[in-house]
Structure formats: C-alpha cells, structure tokens
Amino acid sequence: MVTYGDMMTLLLTFFVLIVSFSTVEQVKFRAAISSIQQGLGIWPNNAGLLPVMVLYQRETQRAQQAEQVVKEVAEYLRENDIVDQVEIYNTPSGIRLIISDPVLFQTGRADIRPQFRSLLVKIADVIKKQRYSEIRVEGHTDNVPISNDQFPSNWELSAARALNVVKVLAFQGGLDPAKLSGVGYGEYRPRATNTTPKGRAMNRRVEIWIEYRETKQESS
C-alpha cells in the first residue's frame, strides 16, 4: 500500500506539472495573439485567420489599382511627349506625381497654362476610376525671393499654385472636393540644391499625392 500510495502521489504530481506547463503556454499564446491584435488593429476576439485574408485581399486590390493608374498616366505622358516634365512613383501609401515648373506655371505666376489643363483633367479621369481616400496637392518653390502685391513670399505663391491645381481637379476633372486638399510649402522642402539652376528648377514643382488609406467604411 505504501508503494502504491507513493506511485499515485508521483503520478498526481506529474499530471499537475503537465497541466501547469500547458496553462503557461496557453497564457503566452493568448498574450501573443493580443499583441498582434493591438498592433494590426483589425482583429476582433476569436476572429481567426479571416481578417488576415481580408487585409491581404484589400492590399492586393490597392496595389493593382495603383499599378493601373501609373500605367494609364505614363501612357498619356508618352503620347503627349511630356515624360521629361512629369514623374510618377508608386509608393507604399499611394501614388506620387511630380509636375515640374514651368510645365504648369510661368515664372512667378500661379495661373495654370491652358495647354496643360488637359494633363490635370486626364489625371483626374484616371484617378476617379479607382478607389482612393485622399488627394493632396503640394506646391513647392525654389529659394529665390519673391515680393509683389499678389505674392508677398514664396509661401503664398506655392499655396496659390496648389489651390489652382485642386480647383482644376475638382471642377474640371470631376473629383470629389471633400477628398481634395492643397498645401503650400514654399522653399522649405527642396528636393535638390538651390545653389544651381538645375537644382532650383527641380525644386519648383507641384506634387500630387493619391493616398489609399483605409476608411472606417472599408474596415467595417
């Protein structure tokens, strides 16, 4: 009986240890899942792998949409022989279009050249076929000072240029004004040096950012 009692005690201890180990691992597993949920911000409790598949499908769809926009805009640029004046990039957050001065504007002016309004309308036609969350237009200048009755500084000039592009995209291109914004950075976000004519020409530009951030309607 003593031997039998010792054996039962050892077995009980063994099973208690097994249960305790499995509990610890389960706690660790739940903690890891909770961390993933908080990091992604998309997993409800007990959701399994379905949200991951949905997220993958959405990201794939966005990538395909971005590629289509880049393809159509690049084809239009080639057909109209303005490839050298317009740059287009596919970034993780969306599409970045860089239109160099003097394609859109004359020096020191904010009025868009009539022959290049069609470029903005074409860009709008391509964009509105796809799903997007926001379009931000940025105006940039070089560091050459400007001061007149219309534009006291490069800030006002860059903001006016961005706003005029926004108006064309909205009122002639048919894009949703609620998803459009314009901002002027003046000379303070150069992409090249301002010590050479070539660098200053690169800094005089308008950038159009087409973003594909997830909205509340898409995530629900």
C-alpha positions, -999 to +999 in steps of 0.1 A: +000+000+000+029+024+008+044+017-026+011+021-043+004+054-025+039+068-035+032+059-071-002+076-071+014+107-055+041+108-082+015+104-110-006+132-095+025+155-093+034+146-129-001+155-142-002+187-122+031+197-138+018+189-173-014+210-167+006+239-153+030+239-183+001+238-208-016+267-189+016+288-191+019+281-228-018+290-234-013+322-215+017+331-236-002+322-268-031+344-258-007+372-249+010+369-283-024+370-301-034+400-281-002+418-291-009+410-328-044+423-324-033+456-309-005+460-335-028+454-365-058+470-351-081+448-372-086+415-353-117+411-331-117+384-305-119+348-318-117+361-354-092+335-366-075+340-400-104+356-418-093+393-411-058+384-424-072+372-456-094+402-460-065+425-453-044+407-479-072+410-505-075+447-498-038+453-501-037+433-533-066+453-548-050+486-539-017+475-555-035+466-587-054+499-587-021+519-582-004+500-610-034+507-633-032+545-625+006+546-631+002+527-664-025+549-678-009+582-667+025+571-681+009+561-714-007+596-716+026+613-709+043+593-737+016+601-762+019+638-755+057+639-752+058+653-717+075+624-700+105+645-690+084+671-672+063+647-651+075+620-627+052+593-613+060+569-585+041+540-568+048+543-531+035+522-501+009+548-492-002+555-528+009+573-559+032+604-561+030+626-592+057+654-596+050+680-622+079+703-628+078+740-633+074+755-660+050+728-673+021+742-653+031+778-645+051+807-658+078+821-635+064+839-605+028+831-616+001+809-602-021+807-633-021+772-649-010+772-686-041+764-707-024+737-727-016+717-695-051+718-680-058+688-701-030+669-683-047+675-650-081+666-664-066+633-677-050+626-644-084+632-627-101+609-653-077+581-644-080+586-607-117+586-604-120+552-619-102+538-588-109+538-551-089+564-532-092+580-498-075+614-503-057+635-528-032+661-515-017+687-538+016+703-526+031+735-540+069+740-538+092+768-550+130+775-550+146+799-526+147+829-549+128+857-531+095+870-545+077+900-533+048+917-551+013+928-545-001+894-552+025+872-536+044+886-506+066+855-503+071+820-518+047+806-493+018+825-509+029+816-544+032+779-536-001+778-518-019+796-547-004+771-572-016+741-552-050+756-548-054+763-585-044+726-593-070+715-567-097+736-584-090+721-618-090+685-604-124+692-587-143+715-611-130+703-644-117+668-636-148+659-616-130+646-584-147+647-551-138+681-535-142+665-500-112+643-507-090+671-521-066+694-502-039+718-511-009+730-492+020+754-499+055+746-486+073+774-503+110+769-504+113+748-473+110+713-486+135+712-515+143+680-533+176+693-547+201+720-541+192+757-546+227+766-555+224+756-592+199+765-619+191+728-624+185+723-587+162+753-584+143+740-614+137+707-597+125+725-566+099+745-585+072+718-587+037+706-578+033+672-562+000+653-563-003+625-537-030+599-542-034+580-510-052+547-503-056+548-466-083+525-452-115+543-442-140+533-414-165+521-440-139+498-457-128+483-423-163+475-411 
